[in-house]
């Protein structure tokens, strides 16, 4: 979609149009900032499954994105219905994102502690 078409569809100029996905990802990774604004990156759970049968993906995302919205990277999986609950976490990627300043949610923080990735 070219700029003029985008302008007509959105009813606004290029400056007001949301970032492209690539710009958004590079901002969230800390590689660039647009207009001097730093992005808040969080590690949280994205819910999947059906009613009464939930499972979650552990994702790195922009703080402003909806719970089940777009994300930057998937770094793990959690299935609470298995006995014991199934937890798969990419330790290397989690540590990478934590070094960049990503903040884990309370639930993810508890999982990281149980898995021994973060010391208590």
C-alpha positions in Angstrom: 0.0 0.0 0.0 1.6 3.3 -1.0 1.6 6.5 1.0 -1.2 8.3 -0.9 -3.5 5.2 -0.6 -2.7 5.0 3.1 -3.5 8.7 3.5 -6.9 8.3 1.8 -7.8 5.2 3.7 -6.9 6.5 7.1 -8.0 10.1 6.5 -4.7 11.4 8.0 -1.3 12.4 6.8 1.8 10.1 6.9 3.1 11.6 10.1 0.0 10.5 12.0 -0.1 7.0 10.5 1.0 4.2 13.0 4.5 2.8 12.6 5.1 -0.1 10.3 5.6 -3.4 12.1 9.3 -3.4 11.3 9.8 0.1 12.9 7.8 -1.0 15.9 9.9 -4.2 16.4 13.2 -2.3 16.1 12.0 0.3 18.6 10.9 -2.4 21.0 14.3 -4.1 20.8 16.0 -0.9 21.7 17.7 -0.5 18.3 16.0 2.8 17.5 13.5 5.2 18.9 11.1 7.4 17.0 10.7 10.9 18.3 12.8 10.2 21.3 10.2 8.0 23.0 11.5 4.8 24.6 9.3 1.7 24.3 8.2 -0.2 27.4 8.8 -3.9 26.7 7.2 -6.6 28.9 7.4 -10.4 29.1 3.9 -11.7 29.7 1.5 -14.5 28.9 -0.7 -14.7 25.8 -3.7 -16.9 26.3 -4.7 -19.6 23.9 -7.0 -22.6 24.0 -10.7 -22.9 24.4 -13.2 -22.4 27.2 -12.1 -24.4 30.2 -8.9 -25.6 28.4 -6.4 -22.8 28.6 -2.8 -22.7 27.7 -0.4 -19.8 27.3 2.5 -18.6 25.3 5.2 -16.5 27.0 5.8 -13.6 24.8 7.9 -10.4 24.7 5.6 -7.5 23.7 5.1 -3.8 23.9 3.4 -2.8 27.1 0.6 -1.0 25.1 -0.4 -4.1 23.1 -3.5 -6.0 24.1 -3.0 -9.2 26.0 -3.7 -11.4 23.0 -2.4 -8.9 20.4 0.8 -8.7 18.4 4.1 -9.5 20.0 7.8 -9.2 19.3 9.0 -12.7 20.1 7.6 -15.9 21.6 10.0 -17.2 24.3 8.1 -19.9 26.0 5.0 -22.0 26.5 2.9 -22.9 29.6 0.2 -25.6 29.9 -1.4 -25.6 33.4 -3.7 -28.6 32.6 -0.9 -31.2 32.4 0.2 -32.9 35.6 2.7 -31.5 36.5 2.2 -28.2 34.5 4.2 -28.1 31.3 6.6 -25.2 31.1 9.0 -24.7 28.3 11.1 -21.5 28.4 14.0 -20.4 26.1 16.4 -19.3 28.9 18.8 -17.7 26.5 16.2 -15.4 24.9 14.6 -14.6 28.3 18.0 -13.5 29.7 18.6 -11.4 26.5 15.4 -9.5 26.9 15.9 -9.0 30.7 19.3 -7.5 29.9 17.6 -5.1 27.4 15.3 -4.0 30.2 12.1 -6.0 29.6 9.9 -6.3 32.7 8.3 -9.7 33.4 4.7 -9.8 34.7 4.2 -11.3 38.1 3.0 -14.6 36.7 6.0 -14.9 34.4 8.4 -13.9 37.2 7.0 -16.7 39.4 7.5 -19.2 36.5 11.0 -18.0 35.9 11.8 -18.4 39.6 10.3 -22.0 39.7 12.4 -22.9 36.6 15.5 -21.5 38.2 16.2 -18.9 35.5 15.9 -16.0 38.1 17.2 -16.5 41.6 14.7 -15.9 44.3 
